[in-house]
Amino acid sequence: MDNLPLVCVLGPTGAGKTEAAIRVAEAVGGAVVNFDSRQIYRDLPIVTAQPVAEDFARCPHRLYGFAPVEQKFGAGDFARLLEAEIDAVRAQGLIPILTGGTGLYLRASLEGLAEIPEVPPAVRERVAKDCLELGPRKLHERLAGIDPDYAARIAPADRQRVTRALEVYLATGRPLSAWHADQATGATGATGATGATGATGAAGRARAREAIKAGFSPGLAELTPRLAARIRAMLAAGAAEEVARAFAAHPDPSAPGFSGIGCPELLAHERGEMSLEETSALWLKNTRAYAKRQMTWFKREKAVAWFAPGQAGELVGHVLRALDNFRKGNGKTP
């Protein structure tokens, strides 16, 4: 299987990626490999929409629910995990089917990351102090004035990414979006720079990966009722109780695992700050905004075959034809 390309199933949250990726894996003899930054947390399977037991029984799955909520991952860290899992899947004679909603993690795996100089400890401490005193939303406002392009891609409550972007700017004098642009062109922003968002040297540059990319591209009007239905299903499955248990075991609201959409809203409800109805409405609003950012990111991916939600069968058929064309074309994707 080493000579075959990866398969990537893309799209915003709630569009149907999980089911489509499983169907692809069943059709081609593959394993589903996660590249979603929230589905890695083991104490939060419901609120992060991880596959359920029936899904895991249908095909092998990798990189789901393995990390404690306090563990922080940068894109470079996750790229190394993906590299290892891709190799392990192929060693088993299976095709890796990558799916998830964190576009930067996918790009880190397929293309590597721009090499960013290490951030000095004094800068990290300064940003951490500001975040503690002002909160991530105020820092997001500050970031929007420095790097509006990157700020528009991340949630104001995403403490990890907001602080990382500010750290990079203060340490290098360049916005993080400029470093990402370097990645797209293969350039570097500083001679001899090391340290790629948590990776260094060769580890920061993933091996070139050929990939068949397909995904779902719904309009927000079409996606919104799907998101609302999913939030209702999560609440019925015990999402509020799940977050309360996780917080009781790890009582730090700034922990990386609690920064994903759904957790801050449910923690506010747990503190008595909002009714469940208000929590659900805010959760939907924030999820919808996140989905919009995801769609903007994924639209920049090259050579993606896009489908409407509900067209999982058509997506699977496209992947099968693409793999067949690859085999017939002596190692060239169509």
C-alpha positions as CSV (number, residue, x, y, z in Angstrom):
1,M,0.0,0.0,0.0
2,D,3.0,2.3,0.3
3,N,2.7,3.3,-3.4
4,L,-0.9,4.4,-3.1
5,P,-1.9,8.0,-2.0
6,L,-3.6,8.9,1.2
7,V,-7.3,9.6,1.2
8,C,-8.5,12.7,2.9
9,V,-12.1,13.4,3.8
10,L,-12.6,17.1,4.5
11,G,-15.4,19.5,5.5
12,P,-16.8,21.5,8.3
13,T,-18.1,20.1,11.6
14,G,-21.5,18.3,11.3
15,A,-21.3,17.7,7.5
16,G,-21.0,13.9,7.7
17,K,-17.2,13.3,7.5
18,T,-17.1,10.5,10.0
19,E,-19.6,8.3,8.3
20,A,-18.1,9.0,4.8
21,A,-14.6,8.2,6.0
22,I,-15.7,4.9,7.5
23,R,-17.5,4.0,4.3
24,V,-14.4,4.8,2.3
25,A,-12.3,2.7,4.7
26,E,-14.7,-0.2,4.3
27,A,-14.7,0.1,0.5
28,V,-10.9,0.3,0.0
29,G,-9.5,-1.6,2.9
30,G,-8.4,1.3,5.1
31,A,-8.1,2.7,8.6
32,V,-9.6,6.1,9.6
33,V,-6.9,8.4,11.1
34,N,-8.1,11.5,12.9
35,F,-6.7,15.0,12.4
36,D,-9.2,16.9,14.6
37,S,-7.7,18.8,17.4
38,R,-10.6,18.1,19.8
39,Q,-11.4,14.5,19.2
40,I,-8.1,13.5,20.7
41,Y,-9.3,14.1,24.3
42,R,-10.4,10.9,26.0
43,D,-12.7,12.4,28.7
44,L,-14.8,14.3,26.1
45,P,-16.1,11.8,23.5
46,I,-19.6,13.1,23.3
47,V,-19.0,16.8,23.2
48,T,-16.2,16.4,20.6
49,A,-18.3,14.0,18.4
50,Q,-15.9,11.2,18.4
51,P,-16.9,7.9,16.7
52,V,-19.0,5.6,18.8
53,A,-18.5,1.9,19.5
54,E,-20.5,0.8,16.4
55,D,-18.2,3.0,14.3
56,F,-15.0,1.6,15.8
57,A,-16.3,-1.9,15.1
58,R,-16.6,-1.2,11.3
59,C,-12.9,-0.5,10.6
60,P,-9.7,0.4,12.5
61,H,-9.5,4.0,13.9
62,R,-6.5,5.9,15.0
63,L,-5.8,9.0,17.1
64,Y,-9.1,9.3,18.9
65,G,-9.6,9.8,22.6
66,F,-6.0,9.2,23.8
67,A,-5.0,12.5,25.5
68,P,-5.9,14.0,28.9
69,V,-7.6,17.4,28.8
70,E,-4.6,19.2,30.2
71,Q,-2.3,18.0,27.4
72,K,-1.4,20.7,24.8
73,F,-0.6,19.9,21.1
74,G,0.8,22.1,18.5
75,A,0.5,21.4,14.8
76,G,4.1,20.2,14.7
77,D,3.4,17.8,17.6
78,F,0.4,16.4,15.9
79,A,2.1,16.1,12.5
80,R,4.6,13.8,14.1
81,L,1.8,11.6,15.5
82,L,0.1,11.5,12.1
83,E,3.4,10.5,10.4
84,A,3.8,7.6,12.8
85,E,0.1,6.5,12.4
86,I,0.2,6.7,8.6
87,D,3.3,4.5,8.6
88,A,1.7,2.1,11.0
89,V,-1.5,1.8,9.0
90,R,0.5,1.2,5.8
91,A,2.6,-1.4,7.6
92,Q,-0.7,-3.3,8.2
93,G,-1.5,-3.3,4.5
94,L,-4.2,-0.7,4.9
95,I,-4.9,2.7,3.2
96,P,-4.9,5.7,5.6
97,I,-8.1,7.6,5.4
98,L,-7.5,10.9,7.1
99,T,-10.5,12.9,8.4
100,G,-11.1,15.7,10.8
101,G,-11.8,19.4,11.0
102,T,-8.4,21.0,11.9
103,G,-7.1,22.0,8.5
104,L,-3.7,23.1,9.9
105,Y,-3.0,19.6,11.2
106,L,-3.7,18.1,7.8
107,R,-1.5,20.7,6.1
108,A,1.3,20.0,8.6
109,S,1.1,16.3,7.7
110,L,0.9,16.7,3.9
111,E,3.2,19.6,3.4
112,G,5.1,20.3,6.6
113,L,5.1,23.6,8.4
114,A,7.0,26.8,8.0
115,E,10.0,26.8,10.3
116,I,9.4,29.3,13.1
117,P,12.2,30.3,15.5
118,E,11.7,29.1,19.1
119,V,9.7,31.5,21.3
120,P,11.8,32.7,24.2
121,P,10.5,31.7,27.7
122,A,10.2,35.4,28.7
123,V,7.8,36.0,25.7
124,R,5.7,33.0,26.7
125,E,5.5,34.2,30.3
126,R,4.4,37.7,29.2
127,V,1.6,36.4,26.9
128,A,0.5,33.9,29.6
129,K,0.3,36.6,32.2
130,D,-1.8,38.8,29.8
131,C,-4.1,35.9,29.1
132,L,-4.6,35.2,32.8
133,E,-5.4,38.9,33.5
134,L,-7.4,39.8,30.4
135,G,-8.7,36.5,29.1
136,P,-8.4,35.0,25.6
137,R,-11.1,37.1,24.1
138,K,-9.3,40.3,24.8
139,L,-6.1,38.8,23.5
140,H,-8.0,37.8,20.4
141,E,-9.0,41.4,19.9
142,R,-5.4,42.3,20.1
143,L,-4.4,39.6,17.7
144,A,-7.1,40.9,15.2
145,G,-5.2,44.2,15.1
146,I,-1.9,42.4,14.4
147,D,-2.9,39.5,12.2
148,P,-6.5,39.8,11.1
149,D,-6.2,36.9,8.6
150,Y,-5.3,34.4,11.3
151,A,-7.6,35.9,13.9
152,A,-10.5,35.3,11.6
153,R,-9.7,31.6,11.4
154,I,-9.8,30.9,15.1
155,A,-12.3,31.2,17.9
156,P,-11.9,34.1,20.3
157,A,-12.1,31.6,23.2
158,D,-9.3,29.3,21.7
159,R,-6.7,30.2,24.3
160,Q,-4.1,27.9,22.9
161,R,-4.1,29.3,19.3
162,V,-4.6,32.9,20.4
163,T,-1.6,32.9,22.7
164,R,0.5,30.9,20.2
165,A,-0.1,33.5,17.5
166,L,0.7,36.4,19.8
167,E,3.9,34.6,21.0
168,V,5.1,34.1,17.4
169,Y,4.5,37.7,16.5
170,L,6.2,39.1,19.6
171,A,9.2,36.7,19.1
172,T,9.6,37.1,15.4
173,G,8.0,40.4,14.4
174,R,5.9,38.6,11.8
175,P,2.3,37.4,12.0
176,L,1.6,33.7,12.1
177,S,-0.3,34.0,8.8
178,A,2.9,35.2,7.1
179,W,4.7,32.1,8.4
180,H,1.8,29.9,7.0
181,A,2.1,31.7,3.7
182,D,5.8,30.8,3.7
183,Q,4.8,27.2,4.1
184,A,2.6,27.4,1.0
185,T,5.5,28.7,-1.1
186,G,8.2,26.7,0.4
187,A,10.0,29.8,1.7
188,T,11.3,30.5,5.1
189,G,11.1,33.7,7.0
190,A,14.5,33.7,8.7
191,T,17.7,32.1,7.6
192,G,18.6,29.0,9.6
193,A,15.3,29.2,11.6
194,T,14.3,26.1,13.6
195,G,11.3,25.0,15.4
196,A,8.1,24.4,13.4
197,T,5.2,25.1,15.7
198,G,6.3,22.5,18.1
199,A,8.7,20.6,15.7
200,T,12.2,21.3,14.7
201,G,14.4,20.5,11.7
202,A,13.3,17.6,9.6
203,A,10.5,16.8,12.0
204,G,9.0,20.2,11.1
205,R,8.9,19.2,7.5
206,A,6.6,16.3,6.8
207,R,7.5,13.9,4.0
208,A,5.7,14.9,0.8
209,R,2.4,13.0,0.8
210,E,0.3,12.4,-2.3
211,A,-3.4,12.5,-1.5
212,I,-6.8,12.0,-3.0
213,K,-8.9,14.7,-1.3
214,A,-12.7,14.7,-1.2
215,G,-15.1,16.4,1.1
216,F,-18.5,18.0,1.9
217,S,-19.1,21.7,1.2
218,P,-22.6,22.7,2.5
219,G,-24.0,26.2,2.6
220,L,-24.4,27.6,6.1
221,A,-28.2,27.6,5.7
222,E,-28.1,23.9,4.9
223,L,-25.6,23.1,7.7
224,T,-27.3,25.0,10.5
225,P,-30.2,22.6,11.1
226,R,-27.8,19.7,11.0
227,L,-25.7,21.4,13.7
228,A,-28.7,22.1,15.9
229,A,-29.9,18.5,15.6
230,R,-26.4,17.3,16.6
231,I,-26.2,19.5,19.6
232,R,-29.6,18.2,20.8
233,A,-28.4,14.7,20.3
234,M,-25.2,15.4,22.2
235,L,-27.2,16.8,25.1
236,A,-29.5,13.8,25.1
237,A,-26.5,11.5,25.1
238,G,-25.1,13.2,28.2
239,A,-22.7,15.9,27.0
240,A,-23.4,18.2,29.9
241,E,-22.8,15.5,32.4
242,E,-19.6,14.4,30.5
243,V,-18.1,17.9,30.7
244,A,-19.0,18.3,34.4
245,R,-17.3,15.0,35.2
246,A,-14.2,15.9,33.2
247,F,-14.0,19.3,34.9
248,A,-14.4,17.7,38.3
249,A,-11.4,15.5,37.6
250,H,-9.4,18.3,36.0
251,P,-10.7,21.6,37.5
252,D,-8.9,24.0,35.2
253,P,-11.1,25.9,32.7
254,S,-8.0,27.0,30.7
255,A,-7.0,23.3,30.0
256,P,-6.6,22.8,26.3
257,G,-9.3,20.1,26.2
258,F,-11.9,22.5,27.5
259,S,-11.2,25.1,24.8
260,G,-13.2,23.3,22.1
261,I,-16.7,24.7,21.3
262,G,-19.3,23.2,23.5
263,C,-17.1,22.9,26.6
264,P,-17.0,26.6,27.6
265,E,-20.7,26.9,27.0
266,L,-21.5,23.8,29.1
267,L,-19.1,24.9,31.9
268,A,-20.9,28.3,32.0
269,H,-24.1,26.4,32.4
270,E,-22.6,24.2,35.1
271,R,-21.7,27.4,37.0
272,G,-25.3,28.6,36.8
273,E,-24.5,31.4,34.4
274,M,-26.8,30.3,31.7
275,S,-30.0,28.2,31.3
276,L,-29.7,25.1,29.2
277,E,-31.7,26.8,26.4
278,E,-29.3,29.8,26.4
279,T,-26.3,27.4,26.5
280,S,-27.7,25.5,23.5
281,A,-28.3,28.7,21.5
282,L,-24.7,30.0,22.2
283,W,-23.3,26.6,21.4
284,L,-25.0,26.6,18.1
285,K,-24.0,30.2,17.3
286,N,-20.3,29.4,18.1
287,T,-20.4,26.1,16.2
288,R,-21.9,27.8,13.1
289,A,-19.1,30.4,13.2
290,Y,-16.5,27.7,13.6
291,A,-17.9,25.8,10.6
292,K,-17.7,29.0,8.5
293,R,-14.0,29.3,9.4
294,Q,-13.5,25.7,8.5
295,M,-15.1,26.0,5.1
296,T,-13.0,29.1,4.4
297,W,-9.8,27.1,5.3
298,F,-10.7,24.0,3.3
299,K,-11.7,26.0,0.3
300,R,-8.0,26.9,0.0
301,E,-7.0,23.3,-0.3
302,K,-6.1,22.3,-3.9
303,A,-7.6,19.5,-6.0
304,V,-10.5,18.6,-3.7
305,A,-13.6,16.9,-5.1
306,W,-16.6,18.6,-3.3
307,F,-19.9,17.0,-2.6
308,A,-23.1,18.0,-0.8
309,P,-24.0,16.4,2.6
310,G,-25.9,13.3,1.9
311,Q,-23.7,12.4,-1.0
312,A,-21.4,10.0,0.9
313,G,-22.0,7.3,-1.8
314,E,-20.9,9.6,-4.5
315,L,-17.8,10.6,-2.5
316,V,-16.9,6.9,-2.0
317,G,-17.3,6.3,-5.7
318,H,-15.0,9.2,-6.5
319,V,-12.3,7.8,-4.2
320,L,-12.6,4.3,-5.8
321,R,-12.3,5.8,-9.3
322,A,-9.3,8.0,-8.2
323,L,-7.5,5.0,-6.7
324,D,-8.2,2.9,-9.8
325,N,-6.9,5.8,-12.1
326,F,-3.8,6.0,-9.9
327,R,-3.1,2.3,-10.3
328,K,-3.6,2.5,-14.1
329,G,-1.6,5.7,-14.4
330,N,1.6,4.2,-12.9
331,G,1.5,6.1,-9.7
332,K,-0.1,9.4,-10.8
333,T,-3.3,10.7,-9.3
334,P,-5.8,12.0,-11.9
